[in-house]
């Protein structure tokens, strides 16, 4: 097959900002159609919903679902039942149960399912993982701070139940940590600051530990003035590794090893192509599980109302 034919569901901000350019830059995959009840793309076959797109485009190989999270489970089930490979924007589901159901359905239909944790494809992540593979991690510190008014303007859904609040960007940090730290870690305590007019936290402090007691501590905050601070420090028995700018900048023992522009979504689609060629799935739910644990164990403190 010279090129996989892709259908996109949802043509919102993240698709226009990231997905379209990444697809165009990725050999082996081509955008054939989109489905969105409110939006179209010039020059691309456009449909009001996924069912109509699947009916009209039977030769589609894969579907990328980029809708709000609460819609993804039903859409992904439909695509998998119609024999299509599926890529899910992060997070892969609104709940762990939904995501586990999709994983089981993909296995039942022998279909490719990909949970696209885009931050794992930042320029420094692969090199960092290789460097850490021969070392023992002794501590992890994460600071993931940004200004919600800059990065999520007018997105009221982020403050509703299921919107995740500060965990919307924070889950990106957790996706990197679960990729780089080979030993499982477990939430021991969490402090969540929730605006009195919201359902989700504006800030969170999380304390994880491995079974051996190694600390993995995270501080997420939506009240940080630009520029954002998306940083991670990993101490080991043989040096210190730092990731800055969400993984675009890698520093090892004080030396800058990688400092490159962000191109995460091109990595996402390149990996999706490899999965399609191999007929394999990649459906890690560890980052979502950690967020669910924080919501389960977190001590909530009401803070002043959030006003856009």
Residue, then its C-alpha position, 0 to 999 in steps of 0.5 A: x500500500x502506497x498511502x493509508x487513507x485517513x478520515x478525521x473526526x472533529x475539525x476544531x482548534x487542535x486539528x487546525x493547529x497541529x494535525x493538518x500540518x503533521x499529516x501533510x508532512x508525514x509520508x505514507x498517510x493522506x487525509x481523505x475526508x473529515x467529519x464535523x457537524x459544524x465545520x468543513x475543510x476546503x478541498x477535502x470531502x466533508x461530512x456531518x458525522x462519522x457514520x455518513x463518512x464511513x458510508x460514503x468512503x468505504x476505502x478509508x483505512x484509519x480514523x483519527x478522533x479529535x472530538x471532545x473527550x466525552x464523544x470519543x467512546x461511541x465514535x471509536x466503537x463505530x469505527x472499530x466495528x466497521x473494520x477501521x484502525x483508530x487513533x485517539x487524541x489524548x486522553x483516549x477516553x472520558x473514563x478508564x472503563x471506556x478506554x478498556x472497552x475500546x482496547x478489548x473491542x480492538x483486540x476482538x476485531x484485530x484492529x489497530x488502536x492508538x492512544x496518541x500521547x503527543x508529548x511522548x514524541x517531543x524531540x528530547x524524549x527518545x534520547x532521554x529514554x535511551x540515556x535513562x535505560x542504563x541508569x537508576x532513577x532516584x527522584x523525579x520532579x515535574x513542574x507543569x505551569x501555564x496560563x489557562x487564559x492564553x492556552x485555553x481561551x473560552x474553553x468552558x468545558x475544561x472546568x466542567x466534570x470530565x474536562x480535567x482542568x489543570x490535568x488537561x496539560x498535566x496529563x502530558x507530563x504524566x505521559x512523559x514520566x510514565x514513558x521514561x520511568x521504567x518502574x511503576x509509581x503510585x499516587x500517595x497523596x494529592x492536593x487539588x485547588x478547585x475554583x468555587x465556581x468550577x468542577x475541576x482543579x486549577x492547580x494540583x500537587x501530586x506525590x507519587x512513590x515507586x514500590x522502592x520509595x523513589x519519589x515522583x513529585x508533580x506540581x501543575x498550575x493553570x495560574x502561571x503567567x506566560x511563557x509556560x514552564x513545562x519542565x521535568x528533572x530526573x535524578x539518577x545514580x549517574x547524573x541529572x537529566x532535565x527536560x524543558x519546554x515540554x521535552x523540546x530541550x534536553x539537558x544532561x549534567x548541565x550540557x544541552x544535548x537537544x534544543x529543537x522546535x516542537x514537532x510532536x504531532x509529526x511524530x504521532x502520525x509517523x508512529x501511527x503509520x508504523x502501527x498500521x503497517x505492522x497491524x499493531x496497537x499502542x493503547x497505554x492508559x497509565x497517564x489517564x489512570x494517574x489522573x483518575x487516581x488523583x481525582x479519587x485520592x485528592x484532597x480538595x480545597x476551594x479557591x477563588x472563582x475563576x473568571x475568564 
